[in-house]
Every structure is written in structure tokens, then in C-alpha cells.
Amino acid sequence: MLQGRQTWIFQNRPVIESTGVSGGPFEANGKLAEDFDILHEDLWMGQDSYEKANKVLIEEAVQVALRKVDMQEGDMHFFIAGDLINQITPSSFAARTNQIPYLGVFGACSTSMEGLALASFLINYGGAKYIITGASSHNAAVEKQFRYPTEYGGQKPPTAQWTVTGAGVSIIGQNSGEATGQIVTTSATIGKVIDMGLSDPFNMGGAMAPAAAETITTHFKDRKIAPSYYDLIVTGDLGRIGRTTTLELLKNNGLTIEEDKFQDCGLLIYKDSQPVQAGASGAGCSATVLYGHLINQMKSGVYRKILIVATGALLSPLSYQQKETIPCIAHAVSIETNS
């Protein structure tokens, strides 16, 4: 079960049975629009608040994932989810709607892999037969909580990132061992909280880079494998600054990764022409890119083995107002095509 200090090995290789991905209007104009199941024309999504719209994104993604495998809410044993709004209320309210036994988790933008790691652990050791897990964020709801309301029109520095409006979920099931070509989870490395003393909420990528480097280094040390084992190593939302910094930190740790094999969800989701400064961020960033684009790439044979490392900045409006620095974390999950 435990290999090294922080890594779980999933001998039973839980299966990613299905995924559901929803997004907003900015994502509809992005590079990965075709990988979304549902895209909305506006940020309100028929609701009277952005927080309620965040809830809609989650509910829709869950329904899409269930429909793809002809299952119902009652077939799920647990729902593991989280978001960035105070007390993860959109996820909790979505759980009120779907009535699946619920475990709410918060790892900021690392929530997607925290949920996938926990779901895989429970499935691997017989704690459930089916679990639906995911994460979400909403640009207008998150920006007004952590930075400035959209209506304020505040100018952002080049280090800032654009919060993704989207939700991505997956259904994780037991592996019968009979089918080939299934996409499975094989391991998870749980990160430590790293704080290098940065306090600028407009430079999340720089703040999270040390946590990403720490978890990636630990993953390869615990598993006793080289970076060449994977076809792709992808971080959650480091953006341009965080990605460059992480590559330098990994090199200092003795890990040299080819640049084309080291990508970032925050740099994949939008077009170069979209004004996102250093890239994308948000709990929905890695969730939508993984459960949409990357899973589709694995299904088509582009990748067979990937390591996805979702990073999170564990600050709050209260901690920022109290002039605290930004503690960060990263969780990694390895995903492979079952042969």
C-alpha cells in the first residue's frame, strides 16, 4: 500500500469509468473547447449569483458522467468534491441535489488530485465499488473572493492568472481485470505544505512551484522510477512563471525533465490570444483539462502513462488580511492505460 514516505501504490488499478466536464463562455473560446461536454454562453448560467452558477457546473458534470455509463446517483457509494468558495458551499449544495453520500475536500487548486487520490484509495481497498470525484471553480465568484470583483475592472500584473470557470468529475470503479485499454490510476503521492514566504496573491504560480517540485521529486524517489517512465508530466495551474521555476527547482533536485514532456494545464486550456496574463488557475483548471482533454488523448493513444500534479495555494481572504504568507501543496496521481 505505502511505498516510500508519501506514495500509495494501487495494486488493483482502479478504473476511470467515465468523466463529465462543464465550462463557461471563456472556455468555449479556448483551445480545448471540443473536450468539454457542456459549455455555457454566459457566467450566470440561469442563476441569480455566480456561486449558484458554480453549483450548476458541478451538478451538470456529475449528470454527464453518469449518463455516459448509464448509471444513476444511487449507484455511487460516495461523492468526493471541492471548490474554492467559502466552506466549499457549491460542492456541498450540489451534494444536497444528487444525494450521494458526500465527502467534501479542500486543497485549493490541488483539490482535483486530492479527490482522485482518496477515491482511488477507497476503491483499491474495497471501501466502495463506485465513487464520483471532482473539483470546480467559477471565475467571477473566485476572483471577487480572493482578488477583486470582475465589475471592479482592476488591472492585473503580468504574474496574475485567470480562474477557470468549469467543473470536471470522474467515476472511479473497481477493476475486474478482464478488459484491456481501460484508463486506470496506479499511484498517488500526497504532498506536504510548503511555504517559502511569498505573500502576493497575484503570483500564485511562483508561490506553488516549490510545492510542485517537492511532490514530483518525492514521487520519483518513493517509486524508484525515472521521469522517462511517463509520456507526460503535467502540473495543475502553475502558469508560465510557476512552470519555469518548477523546472529549475527539479533540476536542482537532480531531476531533468524534457520541456516538451513537462506541461501545465494552465497553459493548455486557453489560446495565446486570450488575455490571461501568466495562464489559467482555479480548482476547475486541472479538473477540466484532465477529465476532458487528457483523458481523450489517452483514449486515442497519444499518451499511455501520465503523472498529473495539481497544486494549491492554501490562503484565504482572512489569512491575507492578517498579512500571512501563502502555504502551498501539491498532490500527484499517476494514470495509465491498462494493458
Buried (B, 14 or more C-beta within 10 A) or exposed (E): EEEBEBBBBBEBBBBBBBBBBBBBBBBBEBBBBEBBBBBBEEBBBEEEEBBBBBBBBBBBBBBBBBEBEEBEBEBBBBBBBBBBBEEBBBBBBBBEBBEBEBBBBBBBBBBBBBBBBBBBBBBBBEEBEBBBBBBBBBBBBBBBBBBEEBEEEEEBEEBBBBBBBBBBBBBBBBBEEEEEEBBBBBBBBBBBEBBBEBBBBBBBBBBBBBBBBBBBBBBBBBBEBEBEEBBBBBBBBBBBBBBBBBBEBBEEBEBEBEEEBBBBBBBBBBEEEBEBBBBBBBBBBBBBBBBBBBBBBBEEEEBBBBBBBBBBBBBBEEBBEEEEBBBBBBBBBBBBBBE
